[in-house]
Amino acid sequence: MKARLLLDERHQVTVEGFAELRIWNVPEAVRGSAHRLKYALAYVVAGTCVLRYDNEAGKGDHRHLGAVETSYRFTTPEQLLADFWQDVDEWKPT
């Protein structure tokens, strides 16, 4: 089985900010993760990535909020997206 793209979206969130969402179903769990999804969710403002959720091989599930990287407890794809959008809402100006 090859990796299968499940989600590939780009959303304009503000005049200067957009979100890119990519999720793949992969044949084996990415090293460091306990599930068979590979994902990269990013929020970019004025050309700078200010928020990112991903599961890079060896690091497992984690998120970057500004310059701070923390682990992320993945449960479901739906919860991943909900958590990401909540962080986007908290980051963007009111």
PDB file of N, CA, C and O in Angstrom:
ATOM      1  N   MET A   1       0.837  -1.184   0.000  1.00  0.00           N
ATOM      2  CA  MET A   1       0.000   0.000   0.000  1.00  0.00           C
ATOM      3  C   MET A   1       0.886   1.253   0.000  1.00  0.00           C
ATOM      4  O   MET A   1       1.832   1.351   0.781  1.00  0.00           O
ATOM      5  N   LYS A   2       0.581   2.174  -0.853  1.00  0.00           N
ATOM      6  CA  LYS A   2       1.268   3.459  -0.879  1.00  0.00           C
ATOM      7  C   LYS A   2       0.549   4.437   0.042  1.00  0.00           C
ATOM      8  O   LYS A   2      -0.589   4.201   0.446  1.00  0.00           O
ATOM      9  N   ALA A   3       1.213   5.521   0.365  1.00  0.00           N
ATOM     10  CA  ALA A   3       0.562   6.584   1.132  1.00  0.00           C
ATOM     11  C   ALA A   3      -0.607   7.117   0.299  1.00  0.00           C
ATOM     12  O   ALA A   3      -0.498   7.292  -0.914  1.00  0.00           O
ATOM     13  N   ARG A   4      -1.715   7.366   0.976  1.00  0.00           N
ATOM     14  CA  ARG A   4      -2.916   7.857   0.292  1.00  0.00           C
ATOM     15  C   ARG A   4      -3.299   9.196   0.916  1.00  0.00           C
ATOM     16  O   ARG A   4      -3.531   9.288   2.121  1.00  0.00           O
ATOM     17  N   LEU A   5      -3.361  10.223   0.087  1.00  0.00           N
ATOM     18  CA  LEU A   5      -3.709  11.551   0.553  1.00  0.00           C
ATOM     19  C   LEU A   5      -5.186  11.590   0.937  1.00  0.00           C
ATOM     20  O   LEU A   5      -6.054  11.299   0.114  1.00  0.00           O
ATOM     21  N   LEU A   6      -5.467  11.948   2.186  1.00  0.00           N
ATOM     22  CA  LEU A   6      -6.840  12.019   2.675  1.00  0.00           C
ATOM     23  C   LEU A   6      -7.366  13.456   2.701  1.00  0.00           C
ATOM     24  O   LEU A   6      -8.560  13.691   2.516  1.00  0.00           O
ATOM     25  N   LEU A   7      -6.476  14.399   2.930  1.00  0.00           N
ATOM     26  CA  LEU A   7      -6.888  15.802   3.039  1.00  0.00           C
ATOM     27  C   LEU A   7      -5.771  16.682   2.502  1.00  0.00           C
ATOM     28  O   LEU A   7      -4.609  16.518   2.872  1.00  0.00           O
ATOM     29  N   ASP A   8      -6.124  17.609   1.634  1.00  0.00           N
ATOM     30  CA  ASP A   8      -5.162  18.578   1.088  1.00  0.00           C
ATOM     31  C   ASP A   8      -5.944  19.863   0.841  1.00  0.00           C
ATOM     32  O   ASP A   8      -6.567  20.027  -0.208  1.00  0.00           O
ATOM     33  N   GLU A   9      -5.907  20.776   1.818  1.00  0.00           N
ATOM     34  CA  GLU A   9      -6.695  21.999   1.741  1.00  0.00           C
ATOM     35  C   GLU A   9      -5.848  23.211   2.112  1.00  0.00           C
ATOM     36  O   GLU A   9      -4.884  23.117   2.873  1.00  0.00           O
ATOM     37  N   ARG A  10      -6.239  24.343   1.553  1.00  0.00           N
ATOM     38  CA  ARG A  10      -5.640  25.620   1.919  1.00  0.00           C
ATOM     39  C   ARG A  10      -6.792  26.587   2.158  1.00  0.00           C
ATOM     40  O   ARG A  10      -7.690  26.715   1.326  1.00  0.00           O
ATOM     41  N   HIS A  11      -6.760  27.265   3.301  1.00  0.00           N
ATOM     42  CA  HIS A  11      -7.822  28.190   3.684  1.00  0.00           C
ATOM     43  C   HIS A  11      -7.223  29.565   3.965  1.00  0.00           C
ATOM     44  O   HIS A  11      -6.279  29.686   4.746  1.00  0.00           O
ATOM     45  N   GLN A  12      -7.763  30.589   3.337  1.00  0.00           N
ATOM     46  CA  GLN A  12      -7.372  31.956   3.648  1.00  0.00           C
ATOM     47  C   GLN A  12      -8.102  32.330   4.935  1.00  0.00           C
ATOM     48  O   GLN A  12      -9.332  32.359   4.960  1.00  0.00           O
ATOM     49  N   VAL A  13      -7.365  32.614   5.994  1.00  0.00           N
ATOM     50  CA  VAL A  13      -7.952  32.867   7.307  1.00  0.00           C
ATOM     51  C   VAL A  13      -8.078  34.361   7.575  1.00  0.00           C
ATOM     52  O   VAL A  13      -9.099  34.821   8.087  1.00  0.00           O
ATOM     53  N   THR A  14      -7.052  35.110   7.231  1.00  0.00           N
ATOM     54  CA  THR A  14      -7.050  36.567   7.330  1.00  0.00           C
ATOM     55  C   THR A  14      -6.402  37.096   6.061  1.00  0.00           C
ATOM     56  O   THR A  14      -5.991  36.316   5.202  1.00  0.00           O
ATOM     57  N   VAL A  15      -6.309  38.404   5.937  1.00  0.00           N
ATOM     58  CA  VAL A  15      -5.676  38.986   4.751  1.00  0.00           C
ATOM     59  C   VAL A  15      -4.252  38.468   4.597  1.00  0.00           C
ATOM     60  O   VAL A  15      -3.820  38.174   3.482  1.00  0.00           O
ATOM     61  N   GLU A  16      -3.516  38.354   5.702  1.00  0.00           N
ATOM     62  CA  GLU A  16      -2.118  37.908   5.652  1.00  0.00           C
ATOM     63  C   GLU A  16      -1.916  36.468   6.113  1.00  0.00           C
ATOM     64  O   GLU A  16      -0.792  35.968   6.069  1.00  0.00           O
ATOM     65  N   GLY A  17      -2.967  35.795   6.549  1.00  0.00           N
ATOM     66  CA  GLY A  17      -2.792  34.463   7.118  1.00  0.00           C
ATOM     67  C   GLY A  17      -3.577  33.381   6.396  1.00  0.00           C
ATOM     68  O   GLY A  17      -4.729  33.582   6.010  1.00  0.00           O
ATOM     69  N   PHE A  18      -2.934  32.224   6.218  1.00  0.00           N
ATOM     70  CA  PHE A  18      -3.616  31.079   5.617  1.00  0.00           C
ATOM     71  C   PHE A  18      -3.222  29.804   6.354  1.00  0.00           C
ATOM     72  O   PHE A  18      -2.179  29.733   7.004  1.00  0.00           O
ATOM     73  N   ALA A  19      -4.081  28.807   6.235  1.00  0.00           N
ATOM     74  CA  ALA A  19      -3.820  27.493   6.822  1.00  0.00           C
ATOM     75  C   ALA A  19      -3.700  26.471   5.709  1.00  0.00           C
ATOM     76  O   ALA A  19      -4.490  26.467   4.766  1.00  0.00           O
ATOM     77  N   GLU A  20      -2.695  25.596   5.828  1.00  0.00           N
ATOM     78  CA  GLU A  20      -2.546  24.459   4.915  1.00  0.00           C
ATOM     79  C   GLU A  20      -2.700  23.192   5.737  1.00  0.00           C
ATOM     80  O   GLU A  20      -2.072  23.034   6.784  1.00  0.00           O
ATOM     81  N   LEU A  21      -3.542  22.292   5.249  1.00  0.00           N
ATOM     82  CA  LEU A  21      -3.844  21.050   5.957  1.00  0.00           C
ATOM     83  C   LEU A  21      -3.575  19.870   5.041  1.00  0.00           C
ATOM     84  O   LEU A  21      -4.141  19.775   3.953  1.00  0.00           O
ATOM     85  N   ARG A  22      -2.707  18.971   5.487  1.00  0.00           N
ATOM     86  CA  ARG A  22      -2.420  17.761   4.710  1.00  0.00           C
ATOM     87  C   ARG A  22      -2.385  16.572   5.650  1.00  0.00           C
ATOM     88  O   ARG A  22      -1.692  16.580   6.667  1.00  0.00           O
ATOM     89  N   ILE A  23      -3.150  15.546   5.287  1.00  0.00           N
ATOM     90  CA  ILE A  23      -3.168  14.304   6.063  1.00  0.00           C
ATOM     91  C   ILE A  23      -3.114  13.140   5.077  1.00  0.00           C
ATOM     92  O   ILE A  23      -3.852  13.110   4.092  1.00  0.00           O
ATOM     93  N   TRP A  24      -2.231  12.185   5.356  1.00  0.00           N
ATOM     94  CA  TRP A  24      -2.095  10.986   4.541  1.00  0.00           C
ATOM     95  C   TRP A  24      -2.344   9.748   5.397  1.00  0.00           C
ATOM     96  O   TRP A  24      -2.062   9.742   6.596  1.00  0.00           O
ATOM     97  N   ASN A  25      -2.866   8.719   4.777  1.00  0.00           N
ATOM     98  CA  ASN A  25      -2.914   7.388   5.378  1.00  0.00           C
ATOM     99  C   ASN A  25      -1.667   6.681   4.863  1.00  0.00           C
ATOM    100  O   ASN A  25      -1.473   6.578   3.651  1.00  0.00           O
ATOM    101  N   VAL A  26      -0.824   6.195   5.759  1.00  0.00           N
ATOM    102  CA  VAL A  26       0.438   5.563   5.372  1.00  0.00           C
ATOM    103  C   VAL A  26       0.422   4.080   5.737  1.00  0.00           C
ATOM    104  O   VAL A  26      -0.305   3.676   6.645  1.00  0.00           O
ATOM    105  N   PRO A  27       1.220   3.264   5.035  1.00  0.00           N
ATOM    106  CA  PRO A  27       1.189   1.820   5.262  1.00  0.00           C
ATOM    107  C   PRO A  27       1.620   1.408   6.672  1.00  0.00           C
ATOM    108  O   PRO A  27       1.127   0.415   7.207  1.00  0.00           O
ATOM    109  N   GLU A  28       2.531   2.163   7.267  1.00  0.00           N
ATOM    110  CA  GLU A  28       3.011   1.868   8.621  1.00  0.00           C
ATOM    111  C   GLU A  28       3.034   3.161   9.421  1.00  0.00           C
ATOM    112  O   GLU A  28       3.170   4.249   8.860  1.00  0.00           O
ATOM    113  N   ALA A  29       2.903   3.036  10.716  1.00  0.00           N
ATOM    114  CA  ALA A  29       2.968   4.220  11.570  1.00  0.00           C
ATOM    115  C   ALA A  29       4.303   4.925  11.365  1.00  0.00           C
ATOM    116  O   ALA A  29       5.346   4.284  11.235  1.00  0.00           O
ATOM    117  N   VAL A  30       4.254   6.240  11.340  1.00  0.00           N
ATOM    118  CA  VAL A  30       5.474   7.048  11.269  1.00  0.00           C
ATOM    119  C   VAL A  30       6.242   6.806  12.566  1.00  0.00           C
ATOM    120  O   VAL A  30       5.652   6.795  13.646  1.00  0.00           O
ATOM    121  N   ARG A  31       7.557   6.612  12.461  1.00  0.00           N
ATOM    122  CA  ARG A  31       8.369   6.347  13.644  1.00  0.00           C
ATOM    123  C   ARG A  31       8.109   7.415  14.700  1.00  0.00           C
ATOM    124  O   ARG A  31       8.272   8.606  14.431  1.00  0.00           O
ATOM    125  N   GLY A  32       7.707   7.000  15.897  1.00  0.00           N
ATOM    126  CA  GLY A  32       7.385   7.912  16.988  1.00  0.00           C
ATOM    127  C   GLY A  32       5.895   8.108  17.194  1.00  0.00           C
ATOM    128  O   GLY A  32       5.484   8.670  18.209  1.00  0.00           O
ATOM    129  N   SER A  33       5.072   7.654  16.247  1.00  0.00           N
ATOM    130  CA  SER A  33       3.612   7.750  16.358  1.00  0.00           C
ATOM    131  C   SER A  33       3.014   6.352  16.455  1.00  0.00           C
ATOM    132  O   SER A  33       3.612   5.375  16.004  1.00  0.00           O
ATOM    133  N   ALA A  34       1.827   6.270  17.051  1.00  0.00           N
ATOM    134  CA  ALA A  34       1.174   4.970  17.249  1.00  0.00           C
ATOM    135  C   ALA A  34      -0.014   4.772  16.310  1.00  0.00           C
ATOM    136  O   ALA A  34      -0.865   3.920  16.566  1.00  0.00           O
ATOM    137  N   HIS A  35      -0.084   5.541  15.233  1.00  0.00           N
ATOM    138  CA  HIS A  35      -1.210   5.457  14.290  1.00  0.00           C
ATOM    139  C   HIS A  35      -0.650   5.532  12.868  1.00  0.00           C
ATOM    140  O   HIS A  35       0.526   5.837  12.669  1.00  0.00           O
ATOM    141  N   ARG A  36      -1.499   5.252  11.894  1.00  0.00           N
ATOM    142  CA  ARG A  36      -1.051   5.202  10.502  1.00  0.00           C
ATOM    143  C   ARG A  36      -1.431   6.458   9.716  1.00  0.00           C
ATOM    144  O   ARG A  36      -1.759   6.381   8.532  1.00  0.00           O
ATOM    145  N   LEU A  37      -1.386   7.591  10.370  1.00  0.00           N
ATOM    146  CA  LEU A  37      -1.609   8.852   9.683  1.00  0.00           C
ATOM    147  C   LEU A  37      -0.350   9.695   9.741  1.00  0.00           C
ATOM    148  O   LEU A  37       0.322   9.758  10.771  1.00  0.00           O
ATOM    149  N   LYS A  38      -0.042  10.330   8.649  1.00  0.00           N
ATOM    150  CA  LYS A  38       1.041  11.309   8.568  1.00  0.00           C
ATOM    151  C   LYS A  38       0.348  12.634   8.316  1.00  0.00           C
ATOM    152  O   LYS A  38      -0.512  12.722   7.440  1.00  0.00           O
ATOM    153  N   TYR A  39       0.707  13.674   9.072  1.00  0.00           N
ATOM    154  CA  TYR A  39       0.011  14.942   8.900  1.00  0.00           C
ATOM    155  C   TYR A  39       0.950  16.124   9.041  1.00  0.00           C
ATOM    156  O   TYR A  39       1.991  16.060   9.695  1.00  0.00           O
ATOM    157  N   ALA A  40       0.533  17.207   8.396  1.00  0.00           N
ATOM    158  CA  ALA A  40       1.233  18.482   8.487  1.00  0.00           C
ATOM    159  C   ALA A  40       0.170  19.564   8.363  1.00  0.00           C
ATOM    160  O   ALA A  40      -0.395  19.777   7.290  1.00  0.00           O
ATOM    161  N   LEU A  41      -0.092  20.234   9.463  1.00  0.00           N
ATOM    162  CA  LEU A  41      -1.078  21.315   9.503  1.00  0.00           C
ATOM    163  C   LEU A  41      -0.315  22.583   9.864  1.00  0.00           C
ATOM    164  O   LEU A  41       0.396  22.607  10.869  1.00  0.00           O
ATOM    165  N   ALA A  42      -0.447  23.618   9.075  1.00  0.00           N
ATOM    166  CA  ALA A  42       0.329  24.833   9.320  1.00  0.00           C
ATOM    167  C   ALA A  42      -0.544  26.068   9.185  1.00  0.00           C
ATOM    168  O   ALA A  42      -1.443  26.132   8.346  1.00  0.00           O
ATOM    169  N   TYR A  43      -0.257  27.047  10.033  1.00  0.00           N
ATOM    170  CA  TYR A  43      -0.865  28.369   9.935  1.00  0.00           C
ATOM    171  C   TYR A  43       0.269  29.352   9.691  1.00  0.00           C
ATOM    172  O   TYR A  43       1.198  29.464  10.490  1.00  0.00           O
ATOM    173  N   VAL A  44       0.174  30.064   8.566  1.00  0.00           N
ATOM    174  CA  VAL A  44       1.236  30.970   8.124  1.00  0.00           C
ATOM    175  C   VAL A  44       0.681  32.388   8.091  1.00  0.00           C
ATOM    176  O   VAL A  44      -0.373  32.639   7.506  1.00  0.00           O
ATOM    177  N   VAL A  45       1.404  33.317   8.729  1.00  0.00           N
ATOM    178  CA  VAL A  45       0.997  34.719   8.766  1.00  0.00           C
ATOM    179  C   VAL A  45       2.147  35.571   8.234  1.00  0.00           C
ATOM    180  O   VAL A  45       3.272  35.501   8.730  1.00  0.00           O
ATOM    181  N   ALA A  46       1.850  36.363   7.231  1.00  0.00           N
ATOM    182  CA  ALA A  46       2.841  37.264   6.626  1.00  0.00           C
ATOM    183  C   ALA A  46       4.127  36.517   6.265  1.00  0.00           C
ATOM    184  O   ALA A  46       5.231  37.022   6.467  1.00  0.00           O
ATOM    185  N   GLY A  47       3.963  35.313   5.732  1.00  0.00           N
ATOM    186  CA  GLY A  47       5.105  34.534   5.277  1.00  0.00           C
ATOM    187  C   GLY A  47       5.832  33.740   6.348  1.00  0.00           C
ATOM    188  O   GLY A  47       6.822  33.072   6.048  1.00  0.00           O
ATOM    189  N   THR A  48       5.364  33.797   7.597  1.00  0.00           N
ATOM    190  CA  THR A  48       6.008  33.075   8.691  1.00  0.00           C
ATOM    191  C   THR A  48       5.060  32.023   9.256  1.00  0.00           C
ATOM    192  O   THR A  48       3.906  32.320   9.564  1.00  0.00           O
ATOM    193  N   CYS A  49       5.549  30.804   9.389  1.00  0.00           N
ATOM    194  CA  CYS A  49       4.748  29.744  10.003  1.00  0.00           C
ATOM    195  C   CYS A  49       4.715  29.993  11.513  1.00  0.00           C
ATOM    196  O   CYS A  49       5.740  29.899  12.187  1.00  0.00           O
ATOM    197  N   VAL A  50       3.532  30.311  12.033  1.00  0.00           N
ATOM    198  CA  VAL A  50       3.402  30.635  13.455  1.00  0.00           C
ATOM    199  C   VAL A  50       2.822  29.476  14.266  1.00  0.00           C
ATOM    200  O   VAL A  50       2.895  29.470  15.495  1.00  0.00           O
ATOM    201  N   LEU A  51       2.246  28.497  13.567  1.00  0.00           N
ATOM    202  CA  LEU A  51       1.643  27.339  14.222  1.00  0.00           C
ATOM    203  C   LEU A  51       1.760  26.136  13.299  1.00  0.00           C
ATOM    204  O   LEU A  51       1.442  26.226  12.113  1.00  0.00           O
ATOM    205  N   ARG A  52       2.211  25.022  13.834  1.00  0.00           N
ATOM    206  CA  ARG A  52       2.300  23.807  13.019  1.00  0.00           C
ATOM    207  C   ARG A  52       2.074  22.580  13.889  1.00  0.00           C
ATOM    208  O   ARG A  52       2.630  22.467  14.981  1.00  0.00           O
ATOM    209  N   TYR A  53       1.260  21.674  13.397  1.00  0.00           N
ATOM    210  CA  TYR A  53       1.085  20.354  13.991  1.00  0.00           C
ATOM    211  C   TYR A  53       1.649  19.362  12.987  1.00  0.00           C
ATOM    212  O   TYR A  53       1.312  19.424  11.805  1.00  0.00           O
ATOM    213  N   ASP A  54       2.496  18.454  13.434  1.00  0.00           N
ATOM    214  CA  ASP A  54       2.999  17.431  12.524  1.00  0.00           C
ATOM    215  C   ASP A  54       3.519  16.237  13.312  1.00  0.00           C
ATOM    216  O   ASP A  54       3.609  16.275  14.539  1.00  0.00           O
ATOM    217  N   ASN A  55       3.855  15.193  12.598  1.00  0.00           N
ATOM    218  CA  ASN A  55       4.438  14.006  13.220  1.00  0.00           C
ATOM    219  C   ASN A  55       5.631  13.531  12.400  1.00  0.00           C
ATOM    220  O   ASN A  55       5.630  12.455  11.802  1.00  0.00           O
ATOM    221  N   GLU A  56       6.619  14.366  12.403  1.00  0.00           N
ATOM    222  CA  GLU A  56       7.885  14.093  11.727  1.00  0.00           C
ATOM    223  C   GLU A  56       8.472  12.782  12.247  1.00  0.00           C
ATOM    224  O   GLU A  56       8.424  12.511  13.447  1.00  0.00           O
ATOM    225  N   ALA A  57       9.019  11.978  11.358  1.00  0.00           N
ATOM    226  CA  ALA A  57       9.617  10.694  11.736  1.00  0.00           C
ATOM    227  C   ALA A  57      10.645  10.885  12.842  1.00  0.00           C
ATOM    228  O   ALA A  57      11.538  11.726  12.735  1.00  0.00           O
ATOM    229  N   GLY A  58      10.512  10.104  13.896  1.00  0.00           N
ATOM    230  CA  GLY A  58      11.438  10.160  15.018  1.00  0.00           C
ATOM    231  C   GLY A  58      10.992  11.090  16.123  1.00  0.00           C
ATOM    232  O   GLY A  58      11.352  10.884  17.282  1.00  0.00           O
ATOM    233  N   LYS A  59      10.213  12.113  15.794  1.00  0.00           N
ATOM    234  CA  LYS A  59       9.726  13.048  16.810  1.00  0.00           C
ATOM    235  C   LYS A  59       8.335  12.669  17.304  1.00  0.00           C
ATOM    236  O   LYS A  59       7.956  13.006  18.426  1.00  0.00           O
ATOM    237  N   GLY A  60       7.586  11.978  16.478  1.00  0.00           N
ATOM    238  CA  GLY A  60       6.216  11.639  16.846  1.00  0.00           C
ATOM    239  C   GLY A  60       5.304  12.854  16.758  1.00  0.00           C
ATOM    240  O   GLY A  60       5.658  13.870  16.159  1.00  0.00           O
ATOM    241  N   ASP A  61       4.144  12.740  17.352  1.00  0.00           N
ATOM    242  CA  ASP A  61       3.124  13.781  17.298  1.00  0.00           C
ATOM    243  C   ASP A  61       3.553  14.975  18.150  1.00  0.00           C
ATOM    244  O   ASP A  61       3.882  14.827  19.327  1.00  0.00           O
ATOM    245  N   HIS A  62       3.544  16.155  17.540  1.00  0.00           N
ATOM    246  CA  HIS A  62       3.924  17.365  18.277  1.00  0.00           C
ATOM    247  C   HIS A  62       3.378  18.596  17.568  1.00  0.00           C
ATOM    248  O   HIS A  62       2.875  18.523  16.447  1.00  0.00           O
ATOM    249  N   ARG A  63       3.491  19.723  18.252  1.00  0.00           N
ATOM    250  CA  ARG A  63       3.058  20.986  17.656  1.00  0.00           C
ATOM    251  C   ARG A  63       4.095  22.063  17.942  1.00  0.00           C
ATOM    252  O   ARG A  63       4.822  22.013  18.934  1.00  0.00           O
ATOM    253  N   HIS A  64       4.138  23.018  17.060  1.00  0.00           N
ATOM    254  CA  HIS A  64       5.009  24.184  17.194  1.00  0.00           C
ATOM    255  C   HIS A  64       4.087  25.393  17.331  1.00  0.00           C
ATOM    256  O   HIS A  64       3.257  25.642  16.457  1.00  0.00           O
ATOM    257  N   LEU A  65       4.224  26.125  18.393  1.00  0.00           N
ATOM    258  CA  LEU A  65       3.473  27.358  18.591  1.00  0.00           C
ATOM    259  C   LEU A  65       4.501  28.466  18.721  1.00  0.00           C
ATOM    260  O   LEU A  65       5.121  28.631  19.771  1.00  0.00           O
ATOM    261  N   GLY A  66       4.680  29.230  17.637  1.00  0.00           N
ATOM    262  CA  GLY A  66       5.800  30.154  17.583  1.00  0.00           C
ATOM    263  C   GLY A  66       7.084  29.339  17.591  1.00  0.00           C
ATOM    264  O   GLY A  66       7.233  28.408  16.800  1.00  0.00           O
ATOM    265  N   ALA A  67       8.000  29.678  18.470  1.00  0.00           N
ATOM    266  CA  ALA A  67       9.280  28.970  18.558  1.00  0.00           C
ATOM    267  C   ALA A  67       9.246  27.810  19.541  1.00  0.00           C
ATOM    268  O   ALA A  67      10.252  27.124  19.722  1.00  0.00           O
ATOM    269  N   VAL A  68       8.104  27.582  20.178  1.00  0.00           N
ATOM    270  CA  VAL A  68       8.005  26.547  21.215  1.00  0.00           C
ATOM    271  C   VAL A  68       7.424  25.260  20.628  1.00  0.00           C
ATOM    272  O   VAL A  68       6.362  25.275  20.005  1.00  0.00           O
ATOM    273  N   GLU A  69       8.130  24.150  20.836  1.00  0.00           N
ATOM    274  CA  GLU A  69       7.668  22.834  20.384  1.00  0.00           C
ATOM    275  C   GLU A  69       7.239  22.021  21.599  1.00  0.00           C
ATOM    276  O   GLU A  69       7.976  21.925  22.580  1.00  0.00           O
ATOM    277  N   THR A  70       6.035  21.433  21.530  1.00  0.00           N
ATOM    278  CA  THR A  70       5.535  20.579  22.612  1.00  0.00           C
ATOM    279  C   THR A  70       4.966  19.301  22.018  1.00  0.00           C
ATOM    280  O   THR A  70       4.579  19.269  20.850  1.00  0.00           O
ATOM    281  N   SER A  71       4.918  18.258  22.820  1.00  0.00           N
ATOM    282  CA  SER A  71       4.319  17.010  22.341  1.00  0.00           C
ATOM    283  C   SER A  71       2.811  17.209  22.206  1.00  0.00           C
ATOM    284  O   SER A  71       2.218  18.068  22.859  1.00  0.00           O
ATOM    285  N   TYR A  72       2.214  16.400  21.351  1.00  0.00           N
ATOM    286  CA  TYR A  72       0.767  16.451  21.120  1.00  0.00           C
ATOM    287  C   TYR A  72       0.223  15.046  21.273  1.00  0.00           C
ATOM    288  O   TYR A  72       0.799  14.098  20.740  1.00  0.00           O
ATOM    289  N   ARG A  73      -0.874  14.898  21.992  1.00  0.00           N
ATOM    290  CA  ARG A  73      -1.497  13.589  22.183  1.00  0.00           C
ATOM    291  C   ARG A  73      -2.560  13.383  21.110  1.00  0.00           C
ATOM    292  O   ARG A  73      -3.684  13.871  21.227  1.00  0.00           O
ATOM    293  N   PHE A  74      -2.187  12.656  20.069  1.00  0.00           N
ATOM    294  CA  PHE A  74      -3.106  12.376  18.961  1.00  0.00           C
ATOM    295  C   PHE A  74      -4.151  11.361  19.412  1.00  0.00           C
ATOM    296  O   PHE A  74      -3.817  10.338  20.011  1.00  0.00           O
ATOM    297  N   THR A  75      -5.430  11.655  19.118  1.00  0.00           N
ATOM    298  CA  THR A  75      -6.495  10.684  19.404  1.00  0.00           C
ATOM    299  C   THR A  75      -7.231  10.287  18.127  1.00  0.00           C
ATOM    300  O   THR A  75      -7.326   9.106  17.793  1.00  0.00           O
ATOM    301  N   THR A  76      -7.752  11.296  17.415  1.00  0.00           N
ATOM    302  CA  THR A  76      -8.471  11.048  16.157  1.00  0.00           C
ATOM    303  C   THR A  76      -8.157  12.176  15.175  1.00  0.00           C
ATOM    304  O   THR A  76      -7.730  13.254  15.589  1.00  0.00           O
ATOM    305  N   PRO A  77      -8.361  11.940  13.890  1.00  0.00           N
ATOM    306  CA  PRO A  77      -8.162  13.009  12.919  1.00  0.00           C
ATOM    307  C   PRO A  77      -9.100  14.197  13.186  1.00  0.00           C
ATOM    308  O   PRO A  77      -8.710  15.353  13.023  1.00  0.00           O
ATOM    309  N   GLU A  78     -10.315  13.901  13.589  1.00  0.00           N
ATOM    310  CA  GLU A  78     -11.287  14.961  13.869  1.00  0.00           C
ATOM    311  C   GLU A  78     -10.820  15.843  15.027  1.00  0.00           C
ATOM    312  O   GLU A  78     -10.942  17.066  14.968  1.00  0.00           O
ATOM    313  N   GLN A  79     -10.284  15.218  16.081  1.00  0.00           N
ATOM    314  CA  GLN A  79      -9.803  15.992  17.223  1.00  0.00           C
ATOM    315  C   GLN A  79      -8.551  16.791  16.857  1.00  0.00           C
ATOM    316  O   GLN A  79      -8.372  17.919  17.315  1.00  0.00           O
ATOM    317  N   LEU A  80      -7.694  16.201  16.036  1.00  0.00           N
ATOM    318  CA  LEU A  80      -6.513  16.907  15.554  1.00  0.00           C
ATOM    319  C   LEU A  80      -6.912  18.208  14.861  1.00  0.00           C
ATOM    320  O   LEU A  80      -6.358  19.268  15.150  1.00  0.00           O
ATOM    321  N   LEU A  81      -7.871  18.121  13.948  1.00  0.00           N
ATOM    322  CA  LEU A  81      -8.330  19.309  13.229  1.00  0.00           C
ATOM    323  C   LEU A  81      -8.991  20.306  14.174  1.00  0.00           C
ATOM    324  O   LEU A  81      -8.777  21.512  14.048  1.00  0.00           O
ATOM    325  N   ALA A  82      -9.790  19.818  15.113  1.00  0.00           N
ATOM    326  CA  ALA A  82     -10.438  20.714  16.079  1.00  0.00           C
ATOM    327  C   ALA A  82      -9.399  21.448  16.920  1.00  0.00           C
ATOM    328  O   ALA A  82      -9.527  22.650  17.150  1.00  0.00           O
ATOM    329  N   ASP A  83      -8.372  20.736  17.379  1.00  0.00           N
ATOM    330  CA  ASP A  83      -7.319  21.358  18.192  1.00  0.00           C
ATOM    331  C   ASP A  83      -6.548  22.395  17.376  1.00  0.00           C
ATOM    332  O   ASP A  83      -6.240  23.481  17.866  1.00  0.00           O
ATOM    333  N   PHE A  84      -6.243  22.046  16.130  1.00  0.00           N
ATOM    334  CA  PHE A  84      -5.523  22.975  15.261  1.00  0.00           C
ATOM    335  C   PHE A  84      -6.330  24.251  15.056  1.00  0.00           C
ATOM    336  O   PHE A  84      -5.804  25.350  15.232  1.00  0.00           O
ATOM    337  N   TRP A  85      -7.609  24.118  14.683  1.00  0.00           N
ATOM    338  CA  TRP A  85      -8.427  25.305  14.420  1.00  0.00           C
ATOM    339  C   TRP A  85      -8.638  26.131  15.687  1.00  0.00           C
ATOM    340  O   TRP A  85      -8.743  27.355  15.610  1.00  0.00           O
ATOM    341  N   GLN A  86      -8.701  25.495  16.831  1.00  0.00           N
ATOM    342  CA  GLN A  86      -8.807  26.245  18.085  1.00  0.00           C
ATOM    343  C   GLN A  86      -7.560  27.103  18.295  1.00  0.00           C
ATOM    344  O   GLN A  86      -7.657  28.270  18.676  1.00  0.00           O
ATOM    345  N   ASP A  87      -6.389  26.515  18.042  1.00  0.00           N
ATOM    346  CA  ASP A  87      -5.142  27.278  18.164  1.00  0.00           C
ATOM    347  C   ASP A  87      -5.070  28.417  17.145  1.00  0.00           C
ATOM    348  O   ASP A  87      -4.584  29.502  17.464  1.00  0.00           O
ATOM    349  N   VAL A  88      -5.547  28.178  15.931  1.00  0.00           N
ATOM    350  CA  VAL A  88      -5.586  29.239  14.915  1.00  0.00           C
ATOM    351  C   VAL A  88      -6.462  30.381  15.418  1.00  0.00           C
ATOM    352  O   VAL A  88      -6.080  31.549  15.329  1.00  0.00           O
ATOM    353  N   ASP A  89      -7.643  30.039  15.949  1.00  0.00           N
ATOM    354  CA  ASP A  89      -8.554  31.071  16.459  1.00  0.00           C
ATOM    355  C   ASP A  89      -7.913  31.880  17.583  1.00  0.00           C
ATOM    356  O   ASP A  89      -8.127  33.088  17.684  1.00  0.00           O
ATOM    357  N   GLU A  90      -7.136  31.220  18.418  1.00  0.00           N
ATOM    358  CA  GLU A  90      -6.482  31.912  19.522  1.00  0.00           C
ATOM    359  C   GLU A  90      -5.320  32.773  19.036  1.00  0.00           C
ATOM    360  O   GLU A  90      -4.992  33.779  19.665  1.00  0.00           O
ATOM    361  N   TRP A  91      -4.699  32.392  17.932  1.00  0.00           N
ATOM    362  CA  TRP A  91      -3.547  33.131  17.415  1.00  0.00           C
ATOM    363  C   TRP A  91      -3.962  34.377  16.630  1.00  0.00           C
ATOM    364  O   TRP A  91      -3.371  35.447  16.781  1.00  0.00           O
ATOM    365  N   LYS A  92      -4.985  34.219  15.791  1.00  0.00           N
ATOM    366  CA  LYS A  92      -5.314  35.311  14.875  1.00  0.00           C
ATOM    367  C   LYS A  92      -5.865  36.520  15.633  1.00  0.00           C
ATOM    368  O   LYS A  92      -6.461  36.374  16.700  1.00  0.00           O
ATOM    369  N   PRO A  93      -5.661  37.712  15.074  1.00  0.00           N
ATOM    370  CA  PRO A  93      -6.148  38.926  15.737  1.00  0.00           C
ATOM    371  C   PRO A  93      -7.676  38.962  15.741  1.00  0.00           C
ATOM    372  O   PRO A  93      -8.328  38.403  14.859  1.00  0.00           O
ATOM    373  N   THR A  94      -8.222  39.621  16.737  1.00  0.00           N
ATOM    374  CA  THR A  94      -9.699  39.705  16.848  1.00  0.00           C
ATOM    375  C   THR A  94     -10.258  40.834  16.024  1.00  0.00           C
ATOM    376  O   THR A  94     -11.471  41.044  16.006  1.00  0.00           O
TER     377      THR A  94
END
